[in-house]
Amino acid sequence: MWYFVFYGLSALCALLFAVRAYRRKNRLGIFTGNMFLSAAAVNIAYLVRIGVNTYFAASLWTSIYFICMDLIILALFQYVIEFTESKLVSSKYKKHVYVATSILIFVDCLFLFANVFAEFSLRYQYNLYNIYAIKFMYVPMAPFYIHMGFVYLLVCIAAYILLIKSMSVPVVYRGRYANSLVVLLVLMLFTYGYISGIVKFSADISVLVYGFACPLVYWNTFDYASKGMLNSTRKMILEYMGTPMVLFDYEGYVADTNQDMRNLFPELNNEERRISMVDFMQIAAFKDLQDTVTDQVFEWQNPNESGAKVYQCFFNYLKDEKGRDIGHLLIMKSMEIERDLLTRLDSKRNFYTRMNNFVGQKLYPVTIVVCNTNGIGLVNDVFGWSKGNEMLRLAADLMRENLPKTAVLARFDGGDMAAGLMEVEQEYAIRLFENIREQYRTSNDTGINTDIEYGIAVIRDDSKSVDDAVKEAMNSMRMKKMMNETSQKSSLLDSLTQTLTESDYETEEHVERTKEMAVRFGRALNLSDGELGKLALLAVLHDIGKIAIPHAILLKPGKLTDEEWEIMKSHTEKGYRIASASKELQSIAEYILHHHERWDGNGYPSGLKAEEIPLLSRIITVVDSHDVMVHDRPYHKAMSHEDAVKELMRCSGTQFDPHLVAVFLDVLGDGAA
């Protein structure tokens, strides 16, 4: 009776999970269901075989039993290939392998069924007094050993596939395939032990395992990834989440922590000491924690020198669905350290928080630098995003290595990176970033012309906020990017410059000379980095309005008529309108409009005089006039350097700002003239 109970339950278990597998309605579910259905058939066939009491019935059901074994081996073989997605059997030939093994199994089944009538593979012997539940025991002959060899070959191949799969996947996933391998090996050992007589049981226990192992195989196949790995996955998430966490059990002792919490409180690394929640609260000195029986949110100031200083703490009292105490969870979120995953630089919010704190401490001058990489888009296109990301990380690493340890570094939106430098002047910041730029260029192994462009703003008192300084530095950087040949933003400037040089007698050499001299002059005047960027752009485009002047007037070698002169003078207003229409050039539109004003008020278009004229317009007037003097033009021959200096001094106080002329002559090396 007990045989009927156990083997019946085993068959029922296999049938139930076969139905569940088929309901998955996918390829793996079908193969798994086939294996479970075969397991149920083996149990039923074996159960009937126990109950027969005639020689013919014993022969018939023994053959049926072995036929069912063939089917389960075939189903197992196909299941393992599908389950492991084995590369040993490519998808191209998988169907052929299934067909071939099915044909061999079918032939084997025919021979087993024919044995009922011919007994060339098995014959039977009645043993009334042996220990076995089956009285008509089979006696194997030579063909049967061929059958068993084929069966064990398929089983060994399946075991080999599982072994290779379990060794080739990461450790955290290995258990899924190792579990199936262990079940298969146990079945093989039980079956061999029973057939060989080494294991003395009254019935074949391995048949019971076929059915009762179905829930384990089902779970291992479909639920292991979502449930079996859950603890490992949670552990990894907790370790790498970047947020300190500690869990207390229902008795009030530390049950689990992550590395971030252990770094914050090294006492938690002591595995020999069992730390209670009360002990931990005393170690941490949470002054704002009211009690331990309610959910609370509070802030905690870290007294240590390293790490974040301010944390927002979430203390949760954990209960189950019946309201019983199951523990406490403390999560500490840094309010200062939020890092970009790619560059490991601080977040934009963290940058503003820390910089506002430094400005509040009046650590002037506070210099803010915003930089960006040029040419990364082309690197991404040619080498892929991984190489582009590598170049971004290189820029961030160079900033960390070359800037003072007190610098606040962050990554903003759009790939911009920022640095906040306390008690640092603009000139020192320029030297630092020029060094970073040079190292970045020499470290570039892509063969693509990439560069770092930067803009600088200095806060000297509370009249300028951190936000104002960031915007100023960002605008300066963007202006420079327009003039950087490695930047995509330079296309507008290139187009306008080319149009200007084609329309006027302006040459690329004149434009480049004027830009370089203007920047040198601006630095001598201690202009801010933002003003230097505008000045460089103005040097290139101050005469952009000439593209709207007829060539006959522009290139006329002789003196212009009054009417022609009025047309020529209109280029300042035309240039103003061109620049005002472009978002990138709006900041220099006013300087373009007034770059032909005179110190004595006799210039155009507005007749401004002295300091009514914008400083950058006055600067570019001096620089441009000097370059025109010392180089050939259609309407005059180049002066000597000495004559040009004399002309500048003669026009000082009438055409030019006298102070600017004096500084400019110092830049030229002729200050004593």
DASUL-V485967 format. One record per residue. N is the residue number from 1. SS is DSSP state (H for helix, E for strand, C for the rest). OMEGA is omega as a letter, one per 20 degrees, with the letter a starting at -180 (NA if undefined). Layout:
n:N ss:SS omega:OMEGA
n:N ss:SS omega:OMEGA
This chain:
n:1 ss:C omega:a
n:2 ss:H omega:r
n:3 ss:H omega:a
n:4 ss:H omega:a
n:5 ss:H omega:a
n:6 ss:H omega:a
n:7 ss:H omega:r
n:8 ss:H omega:r
n:9 ss:H omega:r
n:10 ss:H omega:r
n:11 ss:H omega:r
n:12 ss:H omega:r
n:13 ss:H omega:r
n:14 ss:H omega:r
n:15 ss:H omega:a
n:16 ss:H omega:a
n:17 ss:H omega:r
n:18 ss:H omega:r
n:19 ss:H omega:r
n:20 ss:H omega:r
n:21 ss:H omega:r
n:22 ss:H omega:a
n:23 ss:C omega:r
n:24 ss:C omega:r
n:25 ss:C omega:r
n:26 ss:C omega:a
n:27 ss:H omega:r
n:28 ss:H omega:r
n:29 ss:H omega:r
n:30 ss:H omega:a
n:31 ss:H omega:r
n:32 ss:H omega:r
n:33 ss:H omega:r
n:34 ss:H omega:a
n:35 ss:H omega:r
n:36 ss:H omega:r
n:37 ss:H omega:r
n:38 ss:H omega:r
n:39 ss:H omega:r
n:40 ss:H omega:r
n:41 ss:H omega:r
n:42 ss:H omega:r
n:43 ss:H omega:a
n:44 ss:H omega:r
n:45 ss:H omega:r
n:46 ss:H omega:r
n:47 ss:H omega:r
n:48 ss:H omega:a
n:49 ss:H omega:r
n:50 ss:H omega:a
n:51 ss:H omega:a
n:52 ss:C omega:a
n:53 ss:C omega:r
n:54 ss:C omega:a
n:55 ss:H omega:a
n:56 ss:H omega:r
n:57 ss:H omega:r
n:58 ss:H omega:r
n:59 ss:H omega:a
n:60 ss:H omega:a
n:61 ss:H omega:r
n:62 ss:H omega:r
n:63 ss:H omega:r
n:64 ss:H omega:r
n:65 ss:H omega:a
n:66 ss:H omega:r
n:67 ss:H omega:r
n:68 ss:H omega:r
n:69 ss:H omega:r
n:70 ss:H omega:a
n:71 ss:H omega:a
n:72 ss:H omega:r
n:73 ss:H omega:r
n:74 ss:H omega:r
n:75 ss:H omega:r
n:76 ss:H omega:a
n:77 ss:H omega:a
n:78 ss:H omega:r
n:79 ss:H omega:a
n:80 ss:H omega:r
n:81 ss:H omega:r
n:82 ss:H omega:a
n:83 ss:H omega:a
n:84 ss:H omega:a
n:85 ss:C omega:a
n:86 ss:C omega:r
n:87 ss:C omega:r
n:88 ss:C omega:r
n:89 ss:C omega:a
n:90 ss:C omega:a
n:91 ss:H omega:a
n:92 ss:H omega:a
n:93 ss:H omega:a
n:94 ss:H omega:a
n:95 ss:H omega:r
n:96 ss:H omega:r
n:97 ss:H omega:r
n:98 ss:H omega:a
n:99 ss:H omega:a
n:100 ss:H omega:r
n:101 ss:H omega:r
n:102 ss:H omega:r
n:103 ss:H omega:r
n:104 ss:H omega:r
n:105 ss:H omega:r
n:106 ss:H omega:r
n:107 ss:H omega:r
n:108 ss:H omega:r
n:109 ss:H omega:r
n:110 ss:H omega:r
n:111 ss:H omega:r
n:112 ss:H omega:r
n:113 ss:H omega:r
n:114 ss:H omega:a
n:115 ss:H omega:r
n:116 ss:H omega:a
n:117 ss:H omega:a
n:118 ss:H omega:r
n:119 ss:C omega:r
n:120 ss:C omega:a
n:121 ss:C omega:r
n:122 ss:E omega:r
n:123 ss:E omega:a
n:124 ss:E omega:a
n:125 ss:E omega:a
n:126 ss:E omega:r
n:127 ss:C omega:a
n:128 ss:C omega:a
n:129 ss:C omega:r
n:130 ss:C omega:a
n:131 ss:C omega:a
n:132 ss:C omega:r
n:133 ss:C omega:r
n:134 ss:C omega:a
n:135 ss:C omega:r
n:136 ss:E omega:a
n:137 ss:E omega:a
n:138 ss:E omega:r
n:139 ss:E omega:a
n:140 ss:E omega:r
n:141 ss:C omega:a
n:142 ss:H omega:a
n:143 ss:H omega:a
n:144 ss:H omega:r
n:145 ss:H omega:r
n:146 ss:H omega:r
n:147 ss:H omega:a
n:148 ss:H omega:r
n:149 ss:H omega:r
n:150 ss:H omega:a
n:151 ss:H omega:a
n:152 ss:H omega:r
n:153 ss:H omega:r
n:154 ss:H omega:r
n:155 ss:H omega:r
n:156 ss:H omega:r
n:157 ss:H omega:r
n:158 ss:H omega:r
n:159 ss:H omega:r
n:160 ss:H omega:r
n:161 ss:H omega:r
n:162 ss:H omega:r
n:163 ss:H omega:r
n:164 ss:H omega:a
n:165 ss:H omega:a
n:166 ss:H omega:r
n:167 ss:H omega:a
n:168 ss:H omega:a
n:169 ss:C omega:r
n:170 ss:C omega:a
n:171 ss:H omega:a
n:172 ss:H omega:r
n:173 ss:H omega:a
n:174 ss:H omega:a
n:175 ss:H omega:a
n:176 ss:H omega:a
n:177 ss:H omega:r
n:178 ss:H omega:r
n:179 ss:H omega:r
n:180 ss:H omega:r
n:181 ss:H omega:r
n:182 ss:H omega:r
n:183 ss:H omega:a
n:184 ss:H omega:a
n:185 ss:H omega:r
n:186 ss:H omega:r
n:187 ss:H omega:r
n:188 ss:H omega:a
n:189 ss:H omega:r
n:190 ss:H omega:a
n:191 ss:H omega:r
n:192 ss:H omega:a
n:193 ss:H omega:a
n:194 ss:H omega:a
n:195 ss:H omega:a
n:196 ss:H omega:a
n:197 ss:C omega:r
n:198 ss:C omega:r
n:199 ss:C omega:a
n:200 ss:C omega:r
n:201 ss:C omega:a
n:202 ss:C omega:r
n:203 ss:C omega:a
n:204 ss:C omega:a
n:205 ss:H omega:a
n:206 ss:H omega:r
n:207 ss:H omega:r
n:208 ss:H omega:a
n:209 ss:H omega:r
n:210 ss:H omega:a
n:211 ss:H omega:a
n:212 ss:H omega:r
n:213 ss:C omega:a
n:214 ss:H omega:r
n:215 ss:H omega:r
n:216 ss:H omega:r
n:217 ss:H omega:r
n:218 ss:H omega:r
n:219 ss:H omega:a
n:220 ss:H omega:a
n:221 ss:H omega:a
n:222 ss:H omega:a
n:223 ss:H omega:a
n:224 ss:H omega:a
n:225 ss:H omega:a
n:226 ss:H omega:a
n:227 ss:H omega:a
n:228 ss:H omega:a
n:229 ss:C omega:a
n:230 ss:H omega:a
n:231 ss:H omega:r
n:232 ss:H omega:a
n:233 ss:H omega:r
n:234 ss:H omega:a
n:235 ss:H omega:r
n:236 ss:H omega:a
n:237 ss:H omega:a
n:238 ss:H omega:a
n:239 ss:H omega:a
n:240 ss:H omega:a
n:241 ss:C omega:r
n:242 ss:C omega:a
n:243 ss:C omega:r
n:244 ss:E omega:a
n:245 ss:E omega:r
n:246 ss:E omega:r
n:247 ss:E omega:r
n:248 ss:E omega:r
n:249 ss:C omega:a
n:250 ss:C omega:r
n:251 ss:C omega:r
n:252 ss:C omega:r
n:253 ss:E omega:r
n:254 ss:E omega:r
n:255 ss:E omega:a
n:256 ss:E omega:r
n:257 ss:E omega:r
n:258 ss:C omega:a
n:259 ss:H omega:a
n:260 ss:H omega:r
n:261 ss:H omega:r
n:262 ss:H omega:r
n:263 ss:H omega:a
n:264 ss:H omega:a
n:265 ss:C omega:a
n:266 ss:H omega:r
n:267 ss:H omega:a
n:268 ss:H omega:r
n:269 ss:H omega:a
n:270 ss:C omega:a
n:271 ss:C omega:a
n:272 ss:C omega:a
n:273 ss:C omega:r
n:274 ss:C omega:a
n:275 ss:C omega:r
n:276 ss:E omega:r
n:277 ss:H omega:r
n:278 ss:H omega:r
n:279 ss:H omega:a
n:280 ss:H omega:r
n:281 ss:H omega:r
n:282 ss:H omega:r
n:283 ss:H omega:a
n:284 ss:H omega:a
n:285 ss:C omega:r
n:286 ss:C omega:a
n:287 ss:C omega:a
n:288 ss:C omega:r
n:289 ss:C omega:a
n:290 ss:C omega:a
n:291 ss:C omega:a
n:292 ss:C omega:a
n:293 ss:C omega:r
n:294 ss:C omega:r
n:295 ss:C omega:a
n:296 ss:E omega:r
n:297 ss:E omega:a
n:298 ss:E omega:r
n:299 ss:E omega:r
n:300 ss:E omega:r
n:301 ss:E omega:r
n:302 ss:C omega:a
n:303 ss:C omega:a
n:304 ss:C omega:a
n:305 ss:C omega:a
n:306 ss:C omega:r
n:307 ss:C omega:a
n:308 ss:C omega:a
n:309 ss:C omega:a
n:310 ss:E omega:r
n:311 ss:E omega:r
n:312 ss:E omega:a
n:313 ss:E omega:r
n:314 ss:E omega:a
n:315 ss:E omega:a
n:316 ss:E omega:r
n:317 ss:E omega:a
n:318 ss:E omega:r
n:319 ss:E omega:r
n:320 ss:C omega:a
n:321 ss:C omega:r
n:322 ss:C omega:r
n:323 ss:C omega:a
n:324 ss:C omega:a
n:325 ss:E omega:r
n:326 ss:E omega:r
n:327 ss:E omega:r
n:328 ss:E omega:r
n:329 ss:E omega:r
n:330 ss:E omega:r
n:331 ss:E omega:a
n:332 ss:E omega:a
n:333 ss:E omega:r
n:334 ss:E omega:r
n:335 ss:C omega:a
n:336 ss:C omega:a
n:337 ss:C omega:r
n:338 ss:C omega:a
n:339 ss:E omega:r
n:340 ss:C omega:a
n:341 ss:C omega:a
n:342 ss:C omega:a
n:343 ss:C omega:a
n:344 ss:C omega:r
n:345 ss:C omega:a
n:346 ss:E omega:r
n:347 ss:C omega:r
n:348 ss:H omega:a
n:349 ss:H omega:r
n:350 ss:H omega:r
n:351 ss:H omega:a
n:352 ss:H omega:a
n:353 ss:H omega:a
n:354 ss:H omega:a
n:355 ss:H omega:r
n:356 ss:H omega:r
n:357 ss:H omega:r
n:358 ss:H omega:r
n:359 ss:H omega:r
n:360 ss:H omega:r
n:361 ss:C omega:r
n:362 ss:C omega:r
n:363 ss:C omega:a
n:364 ss:C omega:i
n:365 ss:C omega:r
n:366 ss:E omega:a
n:367 ss:E omega:r
n:368 ss:E omega:r
n:369 ss:E omega:r
n:370 ss:E omega:a
n:371 ss:E omega:r
n:372 ss:E omega:r
n:373 ss:E omega:r
n:374 ss:E omega:r
n:375 ss:C omega:a
n:376 ss:H omega:r
n:377 ss:H omega:r
n:378 ss:H omega:r
n:379 ss:H omega:r
n:380 ss:H omega:a
n:381 ss:H omega:a
n:382 ss:H omega:a
n:383 ss:H omega:a
n:384 ss:C omega:a
n:385 ss:H omega:a
n:386 ss:H omega:r
n:387 ss:H omega:r
n:388 ss:H omega:r
n:389 ss:H omega:r
n:390 ss:H omega:r
n:391 ss:H omega:r
n:392 ss:H omega:r
n:393 ss:H omega:r
n:394 ss:H omega:r
n:395 ss:H omega:r
n:396 ss:H omega:a
n:397 ss:H omega:r
n:398 ss:H omega:r
n:399 ss:H omega:r
n:400 ss:H omega:a
n:401 ss:H omega:a
n:402 ss:H omega:a
n:403 ss:C omega:r
n:404 ss:C omega:a
n:405 ss:C omega:a
n:406 ss:C omega:a
n:407 ss:C omega:r
n:408 ss:E omega:a
n:409 ss:E omega:a
n:410 ss:E omega:r
n:411 ss:E omega:r
n:412 ss:C omega:r
n:413 ss:H omega:r
n:414 ss:H omega:r
n:415 ss:H omega:r
n:416 ss:C omega:r
n:417 ss:E omega:a
n:418 ss:E omega:r
n:419 ss:E omega:r
n:420 ss:E omega:a
n:421 ss:E omega:a
n:422 ss:E omega:r
n:423 ss:C omega:a
n:424 ss:C omega:r
n:425 ss:C omega:a
n:426 ss:H omega:a
n:427 ss:H omega:r
n:428 ss:H omega:r
n:429 ss:H omega:r
n:430 ss:H omega:a
n:431 ss:H omega:r
n:432 ss:H omega:a
n:433 ss:H omega:r
n:434 ss:H omega:r
n:435 ss:H omega:r
n:436 ss:H omega:a
n:437 ss:H omega:a
n:438 ss:H omega:r
n:439 ss:H omega:r
n:440 ss:H omega:a
n:441 ss:H omega:a
n:442 ss:H omega:r
n:443 ss:H omega:a
n:444 ss:C omega:a
n:445 ss:C omega:a
n:446 ss:C omega:a
n:447 ss:C omega:r
n:448 ss:C omega:a
n:449 ss:C omega:r
n:450 ss:C omega:a
n:451 ss:E omega:r
n:452 ss:E omega:r
n:453 ss:E omega:a
n:454 ss:E omega:r
n:455 ss:E omega:a
n:456 ss:E omega:r
n:457 ss:E omega:a
n:458 ss:E omega:r
n:459 ss:E omega:a
n:460 ss:C omega:r
n:461 ss:C omega:a
n:462 ss:C omega:r
n:463 ss:C omega:r
n:464 ss:C omega:a
n:465 ss:C omega:r
n:466 ss:H omega:r
n:467 ss:H omega:r
n:468 ss:H omega:a
n:469 ss:H omega:r
n:470 ss:H omega:r
n:471 ss:H omega:r
n:472 ss:H omega:r
n:473 ss:H omega:a
n:474 ss:H omega:r
n:475 ss:H omega:r
n:476 ss:H omega:r
n:477 ss:H omega:a
n:478 ss:H omega:r
n:479 ss:H omega:r
n:480 ss:H omega:r
n:481 ss:H omega:r
n:482 ss:H omega:a
n:483 ss:C omega:a
n:484 ss:C omega:a
n:485 ss:C omega:r
n:486 ss:C omega:a
n:487 ss:C omega:r
n:488 ss:C omega:a
n:489 ss:C omega:a
n:490 ss:H omega:a
n:491 ss:H omega:r
n:492 ss:H omega:a
n:493 ss:H omega:r
n:494 ss:H omega:a
n:495 ss:H omega:a
n:496 ss:H omega:a
n:497 ss:H omega:r
n:498 ss:H omega:r
n:499 ss:H omega:a
n:500 ss:H omega:a
n:501 ss:H omega:r
n:502 ss:H omega:a
n:503 ss:H omega:a
n:504 ss:C omega:r
n:505 ss:C omega:r
n:506 ss:C omega:r
n:507 ss:C omega:r
n:508 ss:H omega:r
n:509 ss:H omega:r
n:510 ss:H omega:a
n:511 ss:H omega:a
n:512 ss:H omega:r
n:513 ss:H omega:a
n:514 ss:H omega:a
n:515 ss:H omega:a
n:516 ss:H omega:a
n:517 ss:H omega:r
n:518 ss:H omega:r
n:519 ss:H omega:r
n:520 ss:H omega:a
n:521 ss:H omega:a
n:522 ss:H omega:r
n:523 ss:H omega:r
n:524 ss:H omega:r
n:525 ss:C omega:r
n:526 ss:C omega:r
n:527 ss:C omega:r
n:528 ss:C omega:r
n:529 ss:H omega:r
n:530 ss:H omega:r
n:531 ss:H omega:r
n:532 ss:H omega:r
n:533 ss:H omega:r
n:534 ss:H omega:a
n:535 ss:H omega:r
n:536 ss:H omega:r
n:537 ss:H omega:r
n:538 ss:H omega:r
n:539 ss:H omega:a
n:540 ss:H omega:a
n:541 ss:H omega:a
n:542 ss:C omega:a
n:543 ss:C omega:a
n:544 ss:H omega:r
n:545 ss:H omega:a
n:546 ss:H omega:r
n:547 ss:H omega:r
n:548 ss:H omega:r
n:549 ss:C omega:r
n:550 ss:C omega:a
n:551 ss:H omega:a
n:552 ss:H omega:r
n:553 ss:H omega:a
n:554 ss:H omega:a
n:555 ss:C omega:a
n:556 ss:C omega:a
n:557 ss:C omega:a
n:558 ss:C omega:a
n:559 ss:C omega:r
n:560 ss:C omega:r
n:561 ss:C omega:r
n:562 ss:H omega:r
n:563 ss:H omega:r
n:564 ss:H omega:r
n:565 ss:H omega:r
n:566 ss:H omega:r
n:567 ss:H omega:a
n:568 ss:H omega:a
n:569 ss:H omega:a
n:570 ss:C omega:a
n:571 ss:H omega:r
n:572 ss:H omega:r
n:573 ss:H omega:r
n:574 ss:H omega:r
n:575 ss:H omega:r
n:576 ss:H omega:a
n:577 ss:H omega:r
n:578 ss:H omega:a
n:579 ss:H omega:a
n:580 ss:H omega:a
n:581 ss:C omega:a
n:582 ss:C omega:a
n:583 ss:C omega:a
n:584 ss:C omega:a
n:585 ss:C omega:a
n:586 ss:H omega:a
n:587 ss:H omega:a
n:588 ss:H omega:a
n:589 ss:H omega:a
n:590 ss:H omega:a
n:591 ss:H omega:r
n:592 ss:H omega:a
n:593 ss:H omega:a
n:594 ss:C omega:a
n:595 ss:C omega:r
n:596 ss:C omega:r
n:597 ss:C omega:a
n:598 ss:C omega:a
n:599 ss:C omega:a
n:600 ss:C omega:r
n:601 ss:C omega:a
n:602 ss:C omega:r
n:603 ss:C omega:a
n:604 ss:C omega:j
n:605 ss:C omega:a
n:606 ss:C omega:a
n:607 ss:C omega:r
n:608 ss:C omega:r
n:609 ss:C omega:r
n:610 ss:H omega:a
n:611 ss:H omega:r
n:612 ss:H omega:r
n:613 ss:C omega:r
n:614 ss:C omega:a
n:615 ss:H omega:a
n:616 ss:H omega:r
n:617 ss:H omega:r
n:618 ss:H omega:a
n:619 ss:H omega:a
n:620 ss:H omega:r
n:621 ss:H omega:r
n:622 ss:H omega:a
n:623 ss:H omega:a
n:624 ss:H omega:a
n:625 ss:H omega:r
n:626 ss:H omega:a
n:627 ss:H omega:r
n:628 ss:H omega:a
n:629 ss:H omega:a
n:630 ss:C omega:r
n:631 ss:C omega:a
n:632 ss:C omega:r
n:633 ss:E omega:r
n:634 ss:C omega:a
n:635 ss:C omega:r
n:636 ss:E omega:r
n:637 ss:C omega:a
n:638 ss:C omega:r
n:639 ss:C omega:r
n:640 ss:C omega:r
n:641 ss:H omega:a
n:642 ss:H omega:r
n:643 ss:H omega:r
n:644 ss:H omega:r
n:645 ss:H omega:r
n:646 ss:H omega:a
n:647 ss:H omega:r
n:648 ss:H omega:a
n:649 ss:H omega:r
n:650 ss:H omega:a
n:651 ss:H omega:r
n:652 ss:E omega:a
n:653 ss:C omega:r
n:654 ss:C omega:r
n:655 ss:C omega:a
n:656 ss:E omega:r
n:657 ss:C omega:a
n:658 ss:H omega:r
n:659 ss:H omega:a
n:660 ss:H omega:r
n:661 ss:H omega:a
n:662 ss:H omega:r
n:663 ss:H omega:a
n:664 ss:H omega:r
n:665 ss:H omega:r
n:666 ss:H omega:r
n:667 ss:H omega:r
n:668 ss:H omega:a
n:669 ss:C omega:a
n:670 ss:C omega:a
n:671 ss:C omega:a
n:672 ss:C omega:a
n:673 ss:C omega:NA
